Amino acid sequence: NPDAKVRIVEFYDYNCPYCRATYPKLKAFLEDNPDTKIVLKDVASLGKESEAIARIVIAATKQGRFDRLHDALMTQKGQLTSERALGIAQKLGFDIERLKADAKSSETGEALTRAQDLANRLNVSATPLYIVGHHGIAGAPEDFVEQLTQHIEQIRKLGCDVC
């Protein structure tokens, strides 16, 4: 929702098991709270494969179906590789040659660097990290949805100077 009152910023990595563990809860929360939007920041913190996957997903935005690829990757089991991500993208109907070329572009590299630089400036040292207003939720706590709800209700009542 581009007109959302509340923003959740998520720093994540597709190979982070905690990111994947919270994903279904976050997705359901967003569906139940249409005045809230997510701003995704892939920091590719878990190595070269994570960076390669991040580049593929950033490139996917040029083909207009980022959300389908993001959902497919976040619901996978086991370690993801760039080859596996490309296979999933192919099944979803992406132009793979274009995706590979766009993934290698300097524009894609700059987008990834911007996300990583922001994470560094905010001292994000692990994923996932969810920022709601001035509050953060780290990892995949059992009460994730309750914490999210509490922070968002506070913003709904009092407003937010950073949202």
Beta strands, then each sheet from edge to edge (+ up, - down):
strand 1: 6-12
strand 2: 36-42
strand 3: 129-132
strand 4: 135-138
sheet 1: 2+ 1+ 3- 4+
end
